[in-house]
Amino acid sequence: MMKPFSAYPEDRAKLLELAATVLKDEDASKEACVLADLVKAILEDEQWGLDRGVWKAGDFAN
């Protein structure tokens, strides 16, 4: 069964923290910044939908 990132708040918070760290690092590679942007966008989009009731965490289960 697949679960959304919101089902793992500690991991979600850690991913957002790591993405922010990479994006602040002037020495980070372009690829690392692109990946950090994607991770941040995915998590922010998921949270947006959850906050607005577009879906519930259980809606993501297979």
C-alpha contacts under 8 A as a table, 3 or more apart, distances in Angstrom:
res1	aa1	res2	aa2	distance
1	M	61	A	5.86
1	M	62	N	5.29
2	M	60	F	6.90
2	M	61	A	5.24
2	M	62	N	5.88
3	K	7	A	6.31
3	K	57	A	7.64
3	K	58	G	7.68
3	K	60	F	5.97
3	K	61	A	5.55
4	P	7	A	5.61
4	P	8	Y	7.61
4	P	57	A	6.52
4	P	60	F	6.14
4	P	61	A	7.82
5	F	8	Y	5.39
5	F	9	P	7.03
5	F	11	D	7.35
5	F	12	R	5.70
5	F	43	L	7.17
6	S	9	P	5.63
6	S	12	R	6.61
6	S	46	E	7.65
6	S	47	Q	7.46
6	S	57	A	6.75
7	A	57	A	6.78
8	Y	11	D	5.44
8	Y	12	R	6.06
9	P	12	R	4.94
9	P	13	A	6.02
10	E	13	A	5.23
10	E	14	K	6.18
11	D	14	K	4.98
11	D	15	L	6.08
12	R	15	L	5.18
12	R	16	L	6.29
12	R	43	L	7.41
13	A	16	L	5.20
13	A	17	E	6.12
14	K	17	E	4.99
14	K	18	L	6.08
15	L	18	L	5.13
15	L	19	A	6.07
15	L	39	V	7.29
15	L	40	K	7.86
16	L	19	A	5.08
16	L	20	A	6.18
16	L	39	V	7.44
16	L	40	K	6.07
16	L	43	L	7.71
17	E	20	A	5.19
17	E	21	T	6.23
18	L	21	T	5.02
18	L	22	V	6.23
18	L	36	A	7.70
19	A	22	V	5.22
19	A	23	L	6.17
19	A	33	C	7.92
19	A	36	A	4.47
19	A	37	D	7.00
19	A	39	V	6.93
19	A	40	K	6.44
20	A	23	L	5.13
20	A	24	K	6.22
20	A	36	A	7.39
21	T	24	K	5.26
21	T	25	D	6.32
22	V	25	D	5.18
22	V	28	A	6.19
22	V	32	A	6.93
22	V	33	C	6.28
22	V	36	A	6.62
23	L	26	E	7.66
23	L	28	A	7.46
23	L	33	C	5.71
23	L	36	A	6.77
23	L	37	D	7.76
25	D	28	A	5.39
28	A	32	A	6.24
28	A	33	C	6.68
29	S	32	A	5.18
29	S	33	C	6.40
30	K	33	C	5.15
30	K	34	V	6.23
31	E	34	V	5.05
31	E	35	L	6.17
32	A	35	L	5.11
32	A	36	A	6.07
33	C	36	A	4.96
33	C	37	D	6.07
34	V	37	D	5.10
34	V	38	L	6.26
35	L	38	L	5.08
35	L	39	V	6.20
36	A	39	V	5.17
36	A	40	K	6.10
37	D	40	K	5.14
37	D	41	A	6.06
38	L	41	A	5.08
38	L	42	I	6.10
39	V	42	I	5.26
39	V	43	L	6.23
40	K	43	L	5.31
40	K	44	E	5.99
41	A	44	E	5.11
41	A	45	D	5.93
42	I	45	D	5.21
42	I	46	E	6.16
43	L	46	E	5.11
43	L	47	Q	6.15
44	E	47	Q	5.07
44	E	48	W	6.04
45	D	48	W	5.03
45	D	49	G	6.35
46	E	49	G	5.30
46	E	50	L	6.28
47	Q	50	L	5.02
47	Q	51	D	5.93
48	W	51	D	5.22
48	W	52	R	6.27
49	G	52	R	5.29
49	G	53	G	6.06
49	G	54	V	4.87
49	G	55	W	6.03
50	L	53	G	5.20
50	L	54	V	6.14
50	L	55	W	5.71
50	L	56	K	5.93
50	L	57	A	7.23
51	D	54	V	7.77
52	R	55	W	7.94
53	G	56	K	6.62
55	W	59	D	6.24
56	K	59	D	5.37
56	K	60	F	7.77
57	A	60	F	6.08
57	A	61	A	7.95
58	G	61	A	5.63
